Amino acid sequence: MAGHQSVAQINATGETRRGRQVDDRVEAFLRDVLALEGENSIDVRRGVRHRLAGCEKLFRDAEPDEELKEKAAHSCRALCRARVLEEIPRHKRTQTAEHLKLVLDIVNLRMRLAQAIHG
């Protein structure tokens, strides 16, 4: 896709949308996981995990305090989850909504796993 930037190429911005701050890293995550629609479920799961890990790395790298890097990754997961949740109603009763529900399940699993590991 021309002009498309992957999660690894995006930084945070201060733009707002509907009263909330837009983070280009999270928007890139959403675009990237939407692009996985139509792939088989194994590739979707692998792709979502890969893109979420890339987004988490961007958040960690942007956090200068070593002790807060895991909190930054947690914020990334929470923001990505919230953005997917926000998008699902926009695609009500479509294959895209079903795809986003799968993405949400994968993000939720990653959040539970991180919670179990990091407490």
MILUM-183370 format. One record per residue (C-alpha): residue in one letter; x, y, z. Coordinates in pm, 1 decimal, always signed. Last residue first. Example, Ala and Ser with C-alpha at 12.3 -4.5 7.8 and 13.67 -1.06 7.14 Angstrom:
% MILUM-183370
rest_east_north_up
S_+1367.0_-106.0_+714.0 $
A_+1230.0_-450.0_+780.0 $
//
This chain:
% MILUM-183370
rest_east_north_up
G_+291.9_-928.8_+3802.4 $
H_+555.4_-933.4_+3530.9 $
I_+505.1_-1286.5_+3398.6 $
A_+139.7_-1343.4_+3482.4 $
Q_+46.5_-987.9_+3380.7 $
A_+238.1_-1027.2_+3053.1 $
L_+46.2_-1348.0_+2979.2 $
R_-287.5_-1187.3_+3061.3 $
M_-208.4_-890.6_+2833.4 $
R_-91.5_-1120.1_+2552.2 $
L_-415.2_-1319.1_+2581.0 $
N_-618.1_-999.0_+2564.4 $
V_-426.0_-889.2_+2254.1 $
I_-498.5_-1223.6_+2085.2 $
D_-867.9_-1214.2_+2178.3 $
L_-891.2_-855.9_+2050.1 $
V_-738.3_-956.8_+1716.3 $
L_-997.7_-1235.1_+1690.9 $
K_-1272.1_-981.8_+1764.9 $
L_-1118.0_-755.2_+1499.8 $
H_-1152.5_-1032.3_+1240.9 $
E_-1516.6_-1083.3_+1334.3 $
A_-1578.4_-710.2_+1299.2 $
T_-1399.5_-715.2_+962.3 $
Q_-1620.0_-1002.9_+848.0 $
T_-1915.9_-771.6_+892.2 $
R_-2211.0_-747.2_+1131.3 $
K_-2090.2_-426.3_+1297.3 $
H_-1781.8_-273.3_+1137.3 $
R_-1784.2_+59.8_+1321.1 $
P_-1877.6_-128.8_+1638.0 $
I_-1538.9_-311.4_+1631.1 $
E_-1319.6_+0.3_+1598.3 $
E_-1337.6_+123.6_+1957.5 $
L_-1253.9_-221.8_+2090.3 $
V_-950.2_-233.9_+1859.3 $
R_-840.7_+108.0_+1987.7 $
A_-889.0_+5.9_+2350.7 $
R_-678.8_-307.6_+2301.0 $
C_-402.1_-108.9_+2129.3 $
L_-406.6_+145.5_+2412.0 $
A_-393.5_-124.7_+2681.3 $
R_-111.9_-311.6_+2506.9 $
C_+89.2_+8.0_+2463.7 $
S_+30.1_+112.2_+2823.2 $
H_+161.8_-228.2_+2935.4 $
A_+472.1_-173.2_+2721.7 $
A_+524.6_+164.6_+2890.4 $
K_+478.4_+2.0_+3230.0 $
E_+749.8_-247.0_+3130.1 $
K_+983.4_+41.3_+3043.0 $
L_+922.7_+226.2_+3370.3 $
E_+1228.2_+104.3_+3563.1 $
E_+1461.2_+185.8_+3272.5 $
D_+1347.8_+549.1_+3271.2 $
P_+1393.6_+686.8_+2917.7 $
E_+1061.8_+551.3_+2785.0 $
A_+1054.8_+588.8_+2404.5 $
D_+1231.3_+254.7_+2360.0 $
R_+968.3_+79.0_+2571.1 $
F_+682.2_+231.3_+2367.7 $
L_+849.3_+141.0_+2038.0 $
K_+919.2_-209.3_+2166.7 $
E_+554.8_-253.3_+2265.6 $
C_+451.6_-157.2_+1910.0 $
G_+683.7_-417.4_+1762.8 $
A_+556.5_-682.3_+2005.7 $
L_+198.7_-593.1_+1907.7 $
R_+288.8_-626.8_+1540.3 $
H_+448.2_-968.7_+1589.1 $
R_+164.9_-1097.7_+1809.0 $
V_-92.3_-973.4_+1556.3 $
G_+97.2_-1133.0_+1267.4 $
R_+136.4_-1471.9_+1437.2 $
R_-230.9_-1480.9_+1531.8 $
V_-336.5_-1370.6_+1182.0 $
D_-101.1_-1622.9_+1020.1 $
I_-246.6_-1903.9_+1230.2 $
S_-602.1_-1782.8_+1163.9 $
N_-565.5_-1793.4_+786.2 $
E_-536.1_-1454.9_+617.6 $
G_-854.0_-1272.8_+516.0 $
E_-793.6_-977.4_+745.3 $
L_-421.4_-927.7_+807.5 $
A_-436.1_-569.9_+673.7 $
L_-663.0_-486.0_+967.4 $
V_-376.5_-588.6_+1196.2 $
D_-138.4_-343.1_+1028.0 $
R_-387.2_-56.4_+1021.0 $
L_-462.7_-104.4_+1391.8 $
F_-94.8_-120.2_+1483.4 $
A_-31.2_+192.2_+1275.1 $
E_-305.9_+371.4_+1468.7 $
V_-142.0_+259.9_+1793.8 $
R_+196.9_+396.5_+1687.1 $
D_+30.4_+712.8_+1558.1 $
D_-96.1_+788.6_+1906.2 $
V_-413.7_+993.4_+1894.1 $
Q_-503.5_+1191.6_+2203.2 $
R_-868.4_+1181.9_+2292.6 $
G_-1140.1_+1442.9_+2254.7 $
R_-1297.1_+1301.0_+1941.4 $
R_-962.3_+1273.2_+1768.2 $
T_-660.5_+1458.1_+1897.5 $
E_-315.5_+1512.8_+1753.7 $
G_-21.4_+1513.1_+1995.4 $
T_+185.0_+1264.4_+1804.1 $
A_+362.4_+942.0_+1896.9 $
N_+613.4_+787.8_+1657.9 $
I_+571.8_+559.0_+1357.1 $
Q_+819.2_+357.8_+1149.1 $
A_+813.9_+33.3_+1350.5 $
V_+434.7_+23.8_+1342.1 $
S_+443.5_+4.4_+962.8 $
Q_+398.2_+306.8_+741.0 $
H_+165.4_+298.4_+442.6 $
G_+230.7_+567.8_+181.5 $
A_+156.0_+332.5_-105.3 $
M_+0.0_+0.0_+0.0 $
//
